[in-house]
């Protein structure tokens, strides 16, 4: 067991394997069998959507609740470890977590038949898709910020793209402000996503 847990890739593979075992056992206990139909795949993409979202928002909150507030407390000689090792790795998972979340979310909405009405904020279904539509638009804005504002500016701030000291400082501030914007938007976004299917709107 220690050999599995000592390697992250092995741990993740084991996690997916354990999930498969749990799924098979519960299906057999309930006597439902395993039916790979439309309903199952819609569930599967919802699960992937949640996993991707946990990665994305988890790292967003790590940056805003842990890394950014504590950077001033780190001695200058230790800051390169964050800027050259930790932050680039975290930003890779952060932006691809965002991409996976948006892609699986769109697939899920299309499979469940509410993509068009959600994008139209419920105007085509008497408001039934308004909450999920608001959540989707907030998520889309956040995804755009990650890929087209935060990441380009973080590359400058972390020295991946060579710029002058003044532009580097400005890029770091822009990345921070848009990261904070995403943190703000994540709260109503998650509310809309959860409330839509759990009675938050009556």
Rosetta blueprint (number, residue, H / E / L):
1 X L
2 X H
3 X H
4 X H
5 X H
6 X L
7 X L
8 X H
9 X H
10 X H
11 X H
12 X H
13 X H
14 X H
15 X H
16 X H
17 X H
18 X H
19 X H
20 X H
21 X H
22 X H
23 X H
24 X H
25 X H
26 X H
27 X H
28 X H
29 X H
30 X H
31 X L
32 X L
33 X L
34 X L
35 X L
36 X L
37 X L
38 X H
39 X H
40 X H
41 X H
42 X H
43 X H
44 X H
45 X H
46 X H
47 X H
48 X H
49 X H
50 X H
51 X H
52 X H
53 X H
54 X H
55 X H
56 X H
57 X H
58 X H
59 X H
60 X H
61 X H
62 X H
63 X H
64 X H
65 X H
66 X H
67 X H
68 X H
69 X H
70 X H
71 X H
72 X H
73 X H
74 X L
75 X L
76 X H
77 X H
78 X H
79 X H
80 X H
81 X H
82 X H
83 X H
84 X H
85 X H
86 X H
87 X H
88 X H
89 X H
90 X H
91 X H
92 X H
93 X H
94 X H
95 X H
96 X H
97 X H
98 X H
99 X H
100 X H
101 X H
102 X H
103 X H
104 X H
105 X H
106 X H
107 X H
108 X H
109 X H
110 X H
111 X H
112 X L
113 X L
114 X L
115 X H
116 X H
117 X H
118 X H
119 X H
120 X L
121 X L
122 X L
123 X L
124 X L
125 X L
126 X L
127 X L
128 X L
129 X L
130 X H
131 X H
132 X H
133 X H
134 X H
135 X H
136 X H
137 X H
138 X H
139 X H
140 X H
141 X H
142 X H
143 X H
144 X H
145 X H
146 X H
147 X H
148 X H
149 X H
150 X H
151 X H
152 X H
153 X H
154 X H
155 X H
156 X H
157 X H
158 X L
159 X L
160 X L
161 X L
162 X L
163 X L
164 X L
165 X H
166 X H
167 X H
168 X H
169 X H
170 X H
171 X H
172 X H
173 X H
174 X H
175 X H
176 X H
177 X H
178 X H
179 X H
180 X H
181 X H
182 X H
183 X H
184 X H
185 X H
186 X H
187 X H
188 X H
189 X H
190 X H
191 X H
192 X H
193 X H
194 X H
195 X H
196 X H
197 X H
198 X L
199 X L
200 X L
201 X L
202 X L
